[in-house]
Every structure is written in structure tokens, then in C-alpha cells.
Amino acid sequence: MIDLVALRRELHQIPEVGLQLPQTQARIIEALEGLPLEITLGQSVTSVVGVLRGGRPTEGKRPVVLLRADMDALPVDELTGLEYASANGNMHACGHDLHMAMLVGAAQELSARRDDLAGDVVFMFQPGEEGVDGCRYMLEEGLLDVAGSRPDWVYAIHVWSALDPHGTFSTKPGTVMASSDVARVRVVGRGGHGSTPQMAADPVPALAEITTALNTMVTRRFDVQNPVVVTVGLLQAGTIANVIPEDGRLEATLRTFDTGVRAKLIETIPQVVAGIASAHGVTGEFDLLEQYPVTVNDDSEADVVAEAVTDLFGADRHVRWDKPLAGAEDFSRLLQEAPGCFIGLSACPPDLDPATAPFNHSAYARFDDAVLADGARLFTELTLRKLG
């Protein structure tokens, strides 16, 4: 049996970013060696998928459970000071190293109990969760059919370095995380001398007005009880004070918690851009980078997880969140395909206050290895409840 703490720390020292993670992929393949898994590697991305065939016979369609771990890191210089800290300019600042180790642990446990399984298990090791939609690539390559029949249930565990007390599992029925998209706006005018703006078509005032109008739009066109977040994170125009530029651009992140609201937001922003640009005598161009849908847990599966956590670890180890997080997840794509649950697990070190500890994506974020065994155990228990 592989030491999960040692594996996690080894993965922590070789973080890779994006869709191509050759070192990480190689280490996961090595960690799965000797297990009775059918291994499939990604073609366009460095994914690893293992299928475990249960030993108990079934009639008709064999039920399938899919368990996911994401593999990629972030382009963050680690500042934790840990003895196993990364030194390559990237960092597992979102805890994906723990996710991989927990899923390897579940693969070991379930392989040892394969004769108890009346169905099959898909272990999904996915690159590119951090904003590049690795799940979509895997779906396009046939992930849902890799076991011979589509998954009946899907589960993922995500660790937090703060928020809840150490070792707490969290679930929520319904919407658990937001959708995420990027709006790109370019305003095209006619450049000129800063002293004679009447002889130019200045894109800067239009760009500035669009920036403020997007925030006003949220408060006037959308129900305050169904939150919308529009944040302009990039605003660029011009090169020097006395030159009116030819164009300018902005980029904004869009977050919603409802599919219908998301569609309305995507429809409304181009209207705002076109109207303001026309009023200023310039042209507004709009482009949308669609990212992740709303992450929606199945209500009954959230209850299944809460029951399993309570039975395994006690009622004090489970908390049901009242509100969704504004972060986004491409696991949402799998929850559109099959019922399941996105599960939080606090790996906040016990010597830190979860209310003030550095949160995921921070260069100072620390995650406690002690949760690894419990995460693997929960994956195993959920699978046994479906296939046992």
C-alpha cells in the first residue's frame, strides 16, 4: 500500500499548470501500478483514467460510480516555508495534490474489495481544472463511456485551507458553486491629439462608462435575491497623456448561481456595450469566453453524503452550508450528466483559525495531510453504498 502522505508531499514538490502535466501524470501512473485497473491516458491532455471492474455479477446495465480528482497547480510562488514546498515557481495552492492522493487511496481500498462490488468504478485524474476546462476535454475524448456504460453517480472531494474547522466535511443540496465566464469588450474609436478631442472619436470615456454601467446594470436588471457578480479586472487604453488612442479594452469575470440568470447576463452585456458605444460615436465589440456552468448537487446525493460522513466519523464532522461559494468548478459538467455531489473537506491545519487562515490560492495556504485517509475512506464508503 502506498503511503498517501508521502505521495501527497511528493506531488506537492512537482506542481504543474494547465492541461499538460507530464511529471504529475507519470507519478499517478506509478502510484496505480499493481492495482487491477484498466488504465486510459488522455490524448489531448495528460489525464489518467482507471476503471475497476467489480467482481459481483449484475443483471442488465452495470452500475458505474465515477470519482474525480483534479491534478493541476497554480502559477504561484510558494511562501509557506514547508520543508516539502515547491521551488519551481508553481504551487498546489488549491490542494489538488491532496485530491490525487485521496483518490489513489480510494483506488487501493476499492481494489482490495473488488469482489464486494456489483458494478464498476471510474477513477478520474483530471488536469486543467484551474480555468482551462480540463473536464470538457476529457468528456470530448469519451470519458463517460470509458467503463462501457455511463456513470450513474459522480463524486468529487475538494479541500479547503480555511472556512471550516479541521476535518469537517461540507455539503449543500442544489447550487453549491457559481458559473464562471469572462466578458471581453473592445471599444474602437479614432485616435488623435489630446488637445483636439473634437477631431477624434475617443474610446476612453466610452470604456470608462461601460465599466461603471456594468455594475449599475447588475443592481437594476437583476433580482438582488439571486446574486450576480460582475468584476472588471482588466482595463487598458492609451500609451501617453496627450494621445487619444484608437481603441481600449476591458475584461470582466461574470459569476451567477442560476442558469437562467447566466443566460440573461450574457444577453444583456452586449446591449449595454453597444448602446454606450453608439452614444459616444465609437464601436463596441463584445466577446464571451464561456467557462464553467453552475455547480449543482443532486439533493438526494447531498443527503447520502451527509449520512455517510455521520456514520463514518460522527455528526460533528459534517456541516451543511446555507449558501453557495462564488468560485466555479468544471466538475459542474459531470453533475449535468449524472446525479452526484461536490463535497468540501477542511484541511485547515488545527493550529490555525479557519476564520483567518490563508485561503486556497494564497501563496501561504497550508493543508493538513491528516485528512487524506478520511477523504479516501469517504470515497470508498460512497462507492460501497452504491455498488455493495
Secondary structure, 3 states (H helix, E strand, C coil): CCCHHHHHHHHHCCCCCCCCCHHHHHHHHHHHCCCCEEEEECCCCCCEEEEEECCCCCCCCCCEEEEEEECCCECCCCCCCCCCCCCCCCECCCCHHHHHHHHHHHHHHHHHCHHHCCCEEEEEEECCCCCCCHHHHHHHCCHHHCCCCCCCEEEEEEEECCCCCCCCEEECCEEEECEEEEEEEEEECECEECCCHHHCECHHHHHHHHHHHHHHHHHHHCCCCCCEEEEEEEEEECCCCCEECCEEEEEEEEEECCHHHHHHHHHHHHHHHHHHHHHCCCEEEEEEEEEECCEEECHHHHHHHHHHHHHHHCHHHEEECCCCECCCCCCHHHHCCCCEEEEEEECCCCCCCCCCCCCCCCCCCCCCHHHHHHHHHHHHHHHHHHHC
